[in-house]
Amino acid sequence: MTLGLFDQFMSPVFLGLPLIALALALPWVLYPLPTSRWLSNRLLTLQGCFINRFTQQIFQPLDPKGHKWAALFTALMLFLVTLNTLGLLPYTFTPTTQLSLNMAFAVPLWLATVLIGMRYQPTHALGHLLPEGTPTPLIPLLIIIETASLFIRPLALGVRLTANLTAGHLLIQLTSTAVFTLMSLMPALALLTSILLLLLTLLEVAVAVIQAYVFVLLLSLYLQENL
């Protein structure tokens, strides 16, 4: 059976059961649990260093009220990084290439930041819909534009993550197909394409980490805007 380029993004099914639930549960099994010993192993130390550095980068500019979100954003960052990088392994499935899953992450968190702004600073939150000094004839048009831009934010979060990961996977598949095709025809060109494939894979690992960081960073900026 001939597979299409986009068949790799279909959710795998085994005995009628979707395996996306297993893919979503796997990252939490891989991370080591904290220990009560005085000295931790290298993996726990590296994990703690990463978490501390990430929380400092994200929450240092935030208002102290936003520090309550530290655990949620850190867990989301680790979860997305693990899902994105595990999806680069052969014969695996990347759940974050599904727009529905990314929207399920983006919409509730974005809505929570908006509701926080409406609850604690309703005047300031509504003031974003109309910039100061706007000419009177442009007021209805600007309110519509700002409202549309507000509701596009969660869609932009989900589409950005989905599009970047999908494009990377497609490039890797196309390049690897070219390597196998050129192996018997032009071995020298196939070798050069293999080097390109290796570099592209390293780039995709970086993209997997960066896109997870950008996802959480934008959510933190939305939170700061409403605090």
N, C-alpha and C positions, 0 to 999 in steps of 0.2 A: 504494500500500500504506500502510495506517495503522500508525504506530509507536506503541508504548506508552511510558509514562513511563520504564520501566526498560530499554528497549532500548538507551539510550545507554551503559549499563554493560556491555554485551556486548562481549567481545573481538573486534575486527575481524579479518576473514580476507580475504586476497587470494591468489587462485589456490591455495586450499587451505592456505595458510601463515598461521599466526597472527601478527598484526603487533604483539603485545605485546612480542616480543623487540626489535623496532625501537624501540618506545617506551621500553623500559628502557635501550637503548644510546644513545639520543639525548642525554640530559643530559651524558654524559662528553665529547661532541663540542663542546658549547657553551662549556665553560669554557676560558679561555686558558691556555696552558702557561707556566710560569715562564721568565724570560729571564735571560741572564747579563749584561745591560747594567746599568750603574750606576743609570740612571733608568728606571723602569717607566712604562708608559702608565697612563691613569686607570683603565681597567678592572681591570688587575692590582693597582693600589693599592687600589681599592675591594674587590676580592676578598680581598686580604691583610688589610685592616682588618676585614672581616666575620669572617674565620676567626680572627684574633687575639682579637677581642671575644668570639666564641662560646666558644673554648677557655678563656678566662679565666672566663667565667660558669659553665661546666660543671665545670671541673676544679679551680678554686680551693678549693672546700670538700672535695675528695677527698683521700684519703691518697696520698702520693707513689707508692705501688705502683700505684694506678689510673691514673697518667699514661701508662702504656704503651698505654692504650686511646684516647689522644687522636686518633691518626690515623684509627682505625676509626670512632669516634663523629662526628668532623668530616666524614668522607666520607659517612657515612650521613645526617647532617643536610643537607648540600648536595644529596645525591641525592633525598631526600624533598621538600625545598623545591622543587627543579626539577620533579620529577614532578607535584607538586600544582599549581604555578602554570601549567605548560604545559597541564595538563588544563582550564584555564579558557578557553583559546583556542577559537574556533569550529572545528568539524569536527576535533576532536582527541579522544583517548582517554586517560582517567586510570587508569593501572594500579593506583594505590593505592586505588581504590574496590573492588578485589577483595579479599575477606577472605583468600583463600588466599595471596595475595602478602604481605599484611601479617603474616599468621601465619608465613610463611617468614622474615620479618625478625625477628619477636618471639621465636619459640620458641628458635632456636639461641643468640641472645644472652642471653636470660634463663637458659637452661640452662647456659651458660658461667659466668655469675655464680654460680649455685647450686653448680656443681662446684668453682669456686674456693674458695667458703666451706667446702665439705665437705673440701677437700684441706688448706687451711692452718689453718682454725679449725673443726674438726668439732664441738667441744663448744659453741662459740658459735652455730654455724649451727643445730644441733639444739635449742639453748636457746630459739630463737624459737618453736618449736612448743608450748612450755609456759611461760607467763608465771610469774614468781616470785610466790610466795604464793598459788598457786591451791589452793582447798579440794580435799581428796582425792576426794570424790565427783564433782567436775567434771573431773578430769584426763582421763579417756578422751574425754569430749565435746569439751573444748578442743583436744586433740590432733587430733581429726578436723576441727574447724572451722579450725584454723590450717593444717593440711595442705591442706585444700580451698582456703583463701585463697591459699596459696602457688602452687598449680597454676592458679589462676584468673588470676594476674598476666599471663602472656603472652596469654591470651584477651582480657583487658581492654585490653591494648595494641593488639591488632589490631582489635578491635571499635570502640574509641574512634576510631581513625583512619578506619576504613571508614565508620562511621555519620556522623561530622561532614562528611566530604567528600561522601558520598551525599546527605545532607540539603541541603547547600548547592547541589549541582547540581540537585536536584529543585526547590528554591525558585526558582532562576534560570530553569529551563525553564517552570515554571508562570507566573511573572511575565511572561516574554517572550511566552508564548502569550496571556496576557490583553491585552498591549499590542497584538498583531496583531488580536485579536478586537475590541477597543474602538476601533481606529483609524478604522473607517468608521462606527461607531455613535455614539460619544461622544469626539470628538477631545480635548476638555479633560481628561477623565478618563484618556484614553490618555497624554497628556503627563505627568500626575502619576504614572501608573504607570511611565512611562519613567524618571522621576527616581528612583522607588523601585528600579527595576531597576539603575540606575547605582550607587546607594548599596549595594544588596545585592551587586553585583559587587565593589565595593571591600571590603566586609566579608568576602566569600569569599576574597579575596586575603590578607587578614589571617589568616583562619582557616587557610588553607593553610600559611602560615609558622608560625603558633603551634602547630598540631597536629604539625608535624614537630619543632619545638623540644620540645614536651611529650613526644613519643615518646622522643627521645634523653635528655631530662632524667630521665624515670622509669627508663630503663635505667641511667643513671649513679647514681641513688639505690639501685637494686638492687645495683649493684656496690659502692657504699660500705658497704652493709649487710653484705656478705660479706667485706670486706677487714679 
